[in-house]
Amino acid sequence: MKAQTSHAPNPLIWISRNVRPPITASPYALVALFVNGVFVFVGVILTLVGLSMAVRLFRSYRTSLAGPRAEVAAADGGTAEK
């Protein structure tokens, strides 16, 4: 049976056994940075396209509602909305 000690194990020993050293710089670091930049650029373009489509859809929706509102207002004897 092992003798139990009352003190905690040395954290430096645990770190040296269980923590991996930092990853060294890859020879492809610049390539990875370029690929990352391409993904960021494509993401920005897709975001702008999505926002543009959302604005166009909202404007189209508002325009489609203006027609029936004007017809109902004119039928009631009111003035048409602009």
C-alpha positions as CSV (number, residue, x, y, z in Angstrom):
1,M,0.0,0.0,0.0
2,K,1.3,3.4,-0.9
3,A,1.9,6.0,1.7
4,Q,-0.2,9.0,1.2
5,T,1.3,12.4,1.7
6,S,-0.6,15.3,3.1
7,H,0.7,17.9,0.6
8,A,-0.5,18.4,-2.9
9,P,1.6,17.3,-5.8
10,N,4.0,19.8,-7.3
11,P,2.1,21.7,-10.1
12,L,5.3,22.2,-12.1
13,I,5.7,18.4,-12.5
14,W,2.1,18.1,-13.5
15,I,2.5,20.9,-16.1
16,S,5.7,19.3,-17.6
17,R,4.0,15.9,-17.9
18,N,0.5,17.0,-19.2
19,V,0.9,20.3,-21.1
20,R,2.1,20.3,-24.6
21,P,4.7,22.8,-25.7
22,P,3.6,25.6,-28.0
23,I,3.2,24.8,-31.7
24,T,6.2,26.0,-33.6
25,A,5.7,28.4,-36.6
26,S,4.6,26.4,-39.6
27,P,6.5,27.0,-42.9
28,Y,3.0,27.6,-44.4
29,A,2.1,30.4,-42.0
30,L,1.8,33.0,-44.8
31,V,-0.3,30.6,-46.9
32,A,-2.6,30.1,-44.0
33,L,-2.9,33.8,-43.4
34,F,-3.7,34.3,-47.1
35,V,-6.4,31.6,-47.1
36,N,-7.9,33.2,-43.9
37,G,-8.0,36.6,-45.6
38,V,-9.8,35.0,-48.6
39,F,-12.4,33.6,-46.3
40,V,-12.8,36.9,-44.5
41,F,-13.2,38.7,-47.9
42,V,-15.8,36.3,-49.1
43,G,-17.7,36.5,-45.8
44,V,-17.8,40.3,-46.1
45,I,-19.0,40.2,-49.7
46,L,-21.7,37.6,-48.8
47,T,-22.9,39.8,-45.9
48,L,-23.2,42.8,-48.1
49,V,-25.1,40.8,-50.7
50,G,-27.5,39.5,-48.0
51,L,-28.1,43.0,-46.6
52,S,-28.8,44.3,-50.1
53,M,-31.3,41.5,-50.8
54,A,-33.0,42.2,-47.4
55,V,-33.4,45.9,-48.3
56,R,-34.7,45.1,-51.7
57,L,-37.2,42.6,-50.3
58,F,-38.4,45.1,-47.7
59,R,-38.9,47.8,-50.3
60,S,-40.8,45.4,-52.6
61,Y,-43.0,44.4,-49.7
62,R,-43.8,48.0,-48.8
63,T,-44.5,48.8,-52.4
64,S,-46.9,45.8,-52.7
65,L,-48.8,46.9,-49.7
66,A,-49.2,50.5,-50.9
67,G,-51.3,49.4,-53.9
68,P,-54.1,47.7,-52.0
69,R,-54.1,50.4,-49.3
70,A,-54.7,53.1,-52.0
71,E,-57.6,51.0,-53.5
72,V,-59.3,50.6,-50.1
73,A,-58.9,54.3,-49.2
74,A,-60.3,55.3,-52.6
75,A,-63.3,52.9,-52.2
76,D,-64.1,54.4,-48.8
77,G,-64.1,57.9,-50.3
78,G,-60.8,58.9,-48.6
79,T,-57.6,60.0,-50.2
80,A,-54.9,57.6,-51.5
81,E,-51.7,57.2,-49.5
82,K,-48.5,58.2,-51.3
